[in-house]
Amino acid sequence: MSANRNAPQDDKLPIRMLHDRVLVRQDTGEGERRSGGGILIPATAAVGRRLAWAAVVAVGQNVRTVEPGDRVLFDPEDRAEVEVRGVGYVLMRERDLHAVAADRFEGSEDSTGLYL
């Protein structure tokens, strides 16, 4: 594990995540989006429970499965938001993550080969 594992990569904030906490920056998803067929879906459209993707910025010392730079899938309803230097982040426990997407899993036994 690298010594810089706990520091956010983007602007080197002096933050140390504790225990099993994961700090992520959520992908933009609040505005309009397009379906796989190219149909424009307005931001006001009602959707069911939808999971969200985010980029891992920092992890605590007890986190085992994710590293800074990974993309993770989580439930946006189970989150705690925090703002640091004007940038919004989401703070959660590792056990609240549903999936991890990282280049290091390509070709491994843990990889399902499915595209989410």
C-alpha positions in Angstrom: 0.0 0.0 0.0 1.3 3.4 -0.9 2.1 6.0 1.8 0.0 8.5 0.0 -3.1 6.3 0.1 -5.1 8.5 2.5 -4.6 11.9 0.8 -7.0 13.1 -1.9 -5.2 12.9 -5.3 -6.6 16.0 -6.9 -5.3 18.8 -4.6 -3.4 17.0 -1.9 -5.6 18.1 1.0 -4.2 17.3 4.5 -7.0 14.8 5.3 -6.6 11.4 6.8 -9.6 9.1 6.5 -10.2 6.9 9.5 -11.1 3.2 9.9 -13.2 1.9 7.0 -14.3 5.3 5.6 -14.1 6.1 1.9 -14.2 9.6 0.5 -15.6 9.9 -3.1 -16.4 12.6 -5.6 -19.7 11.7 -7.3 -19.9 11.7 -11.0 -22.2 14.4 -12.4 -25.6 13.0 -12.7 -28.0 15.6 -11.5 -28.7 17.1 -14.9 -30.1 15.8 -18.1 -28.8 12.5 -19.3 -29.1 10.3 -22.4 -30.4 6.7 -22.5 -28.5 4.0 -24.4 -30.6 4.6 -27.4 -29.9 8.3 -27.4 -33.1 9.6 -25.9 -32.7 12.7 -23.8 -34.0 12.2 -20.2 -34.7 15.5 -18.4 -33.4 16.0 -14.8 -37.1 16.3 -13.6 -38.0 12.8 -14.8 -39.0 10.4 -12.0 -36.8 7.4 -11.7 -36.8 4.5 -9.3 -34.0 3.8 -6.9 -30.9 4.3 -8.9 -27.3 3.6 -7.9 -24.6 6.1 -8.7 -20.9 6.0 -9.7 -18.2 8.0 -8.0 -14.4 8.3 -8.0 -12.5 7.3 -4.9 -10.5 10.2 -3.5 -9.2 8.9 -0.2 -9.6 5.7 2.0 -9.1 4.9 5.6 -6.4 2.5 6.9 -8.9 -0.5 7.3 -10.2 -0.3 3.8 -9.2 -3.4 1.9 -10.9 -3.5 -1.5 -10.7 0.0 -3.0 -7.9 2.5 -3.6 -7.8 6.1 -4.6 -8.6 6.4 -8.3 -11.1 3.5 -8.4 -14.7 4.0 -9.4 -17.3 2.7 -7.0 -21.0 2.0 -7.2 -23.1 3.1 -4.3 -26.7 4.1 -3.2 -26.9 7.9 -3.2 -29.7 7.7 -0.6 -27.2 6.3 2.0 -24.6 9.0 2.0 -23.1 11.8 4.0 -22.0 14.9 2.1 -19.1 17.1 3.0 -17.6 20.2 1.4 -13.8 20.7 1.5 -12.4 23.9 -0.1 -15.5 24.4 -2.1 -15.6 20.9 -3.6 -18.4 18.5 -2.6 -17.5 15.0 -1.6 -19.5 12.0 -0.3 -18.3 10.1 2.8 -19.3 6.5 3.4 -18.2 3.2 4.9 -16.6 0.6 2.7 -19.4 -1.9 3.4 -21.9 0.6 1.8 -20.2 0.1 -1.6 -21.9 -2.2 -4.1 -19.1 -2.6 -6.8 -15.6 -1.5 -7.6 -14.4 -0.8 -11.2 -10.6 -0.6 -11.6 -8.1 -1.5 -14.3 -6.3 -3.8 -11.9 -9.3 -6.2 -12.0 -9.1 -6.8 -15.7 -8.5 -10.4 -16.5 -8.5 -11.5 -12.8 -10.8 -14.1 -11.3 -12.7 -11.4 -9.4 -13.8 -9.8 -12.7 -17.2 -10.9 -14.0 -16.6 -9.6 -17.5 -19.9 -7.8 -17.3 -20.3 -4.1 -18.3 -22.5 -2.2 -15.8 
